[in-house]
C-alpha cells in the first residue's frame, strides 16, 4: 500500500507504479439449439442457454471498505502519512468469493420462424 502514498508537497508523482495484478476473470457460457422444420420455410427452434454453467466463484474484495485509501498532510513539515484502515485485517487482498447474483443462470427459449 505504500506505493499509493501521495508524493511530497510540490513534487510530481505516480509515474512508476508497480505491476498491479487483478484477479483472473473466468466465466463460462453455454448455449444449445435444436431446429425442427414445420412447413417449407417455417421452423421452430428450442434453445437452452446456461450462464456461468460451471458455477465457478470469482475472487473479490470484501465489502468492508477494504480499498479505501486516506492520507493525512502536515503542511508545516510537508509530510504525508497514510492512515491505516482499521476495519480490514487484510487490505488490498481478494478475500471473498462471489455468490448471488453471479451464480448459475439457465434460460429456456422457443423461437418460431415463418
C-alpha positions in Angstrom: 0.0 0.0 0.0 3.0 2.3 0.3 3.1 2.8 -3.4 -0.1 4.7 -3.2 1.1 7.3 -0.8 1.0 10.8 -2.3 4.3 12.4 -3.2 5.7 15.2 -1.1 4.1 18.6 -1.5 5.4 20.4 -4.5 6.7 17.1 -6.2 5.3 15.2 -9.1 4.4 11.5 -8.6 2.6 8.5 -9.8 4.7 7.7 -12.8 6.3 4.5 -11.5 3.6 2.3 -10.2 4.5 -1.4 -9.6 2.7 -4.1 -11.6 -0.9 -4.1 -10.4 -2.3 -7.6 -10.9 -6.0 -8.3 -10.7 -8.0 -11.5 -10.2 -8.4 -13.8 -13.1 -11.9 -13.5 -14.6 -13.3 -16.8 -15.5 -16.9 -17.2 -16.8 -18.3 -20.0 -18.9 -21.5 -19.6 -21.0 -23.1 -22.5 -22.9 -25.9 -22.5 -25.5 -27.6 -25.4 -27.1 -30.0 -25.0 -30.1 -32.2 -27.5 -32.0 -34.3 -26.6 -35.0 -37.3 -28.6 -36.3 -38.9 -27.9 -39.7 -42.6 -27.4 -39.5 -43.5 -26.5 -43.1 -41.3 -25.5 -46.1 -39.9 -22.1 -44.8 -41.3 -22.4 -41.3 -39.4 -23.9 -38.4 -39.4 -23.9 -34.6 -36.2 -23.7 -32.6 -35.7 -24.7 -29.0 -32.9 -23.1 -27.1 -31.3 -23.5 -23.7 -28.6 -21.1 -22.5 -26.6 -21.5 -19.3 -24.6 -18.6 -18.0 -21.7 -19.4 -15.7 -22.8 -23.0 -16.1 -19.7 -24.4 -14.2 -20.7 -22.1 -11.3 -17.1 -21.1 -10.7 -16.9 -18.4 -8.0 -14.7 -15.4 -8.7 -12.5 -13.8 -6.1 -13.5 -10.3 -5.0 -12.8 -7.7 -2.3 -14.8 -7.9 0.9 -17.5 -5.3 1.5 -15.8 -3.6 4.4 -14.4 -0.6 2.6 -11.2 -2.5 2.2 -9.6 -0.5 -0.6 -10.3 3.0 0.9 -7.0 4.9 0.8 -6.7 8.0 3.0 -3.7 10.3 3.8 -3.1 13.0 6.4 -1.0 16.0 5.4 1.1 18.2 7.7 1.6 21.4 5.7 4.1 22.8 8.2 6.6 19.9 7.6 5.2 18.9 4.2 4.9 15.3 5.5 2.2 13.0 4.1 1.4 9.8 6.0 -1.0 7.0 5.1 -3.8 6.3 7.5 -4.3 2.5 8.0 -7.7 1.0 7.5 -8.9 -0.1 10.9 -11.8 -2.3 9.9 -9.9 -4.6 7.4 -7.4 -7.2 8.6 -6.0 -7.7 5.1 -6.4 -4.5 2.9 -5.9 -4.9 -0.8 -6.4 -8.7 -1.0 -9.2 -10.5 -2.7 -10.5 -12.4 0.3 -14.1 -13.4 -0.7 -15.7 -15.4 -3.4 -18.7 -14.2 -5.4 -22.1 -15.6 -4.8 -25.6 -14.3 -5.8 -26.4 -12.8 -8.3 -23.5 -14.3 -10.3 -24.4 -18.0 -9.7 -25.5 -20.3 -12.5 -28.4 -19.0 -14.5 -30.5 -21.0 -17.0 -32.6 -19.6 -19.8 -35.1 -21.5 -21.9 -36.5 -20.1 -25.2 -38.7 -21.2 -28.1 -38.4 -19.4 -31.4 -40.8 -19.8 -34.3 -39.6 -18.6 -37.7 -42.0 -18.1 -40.5 
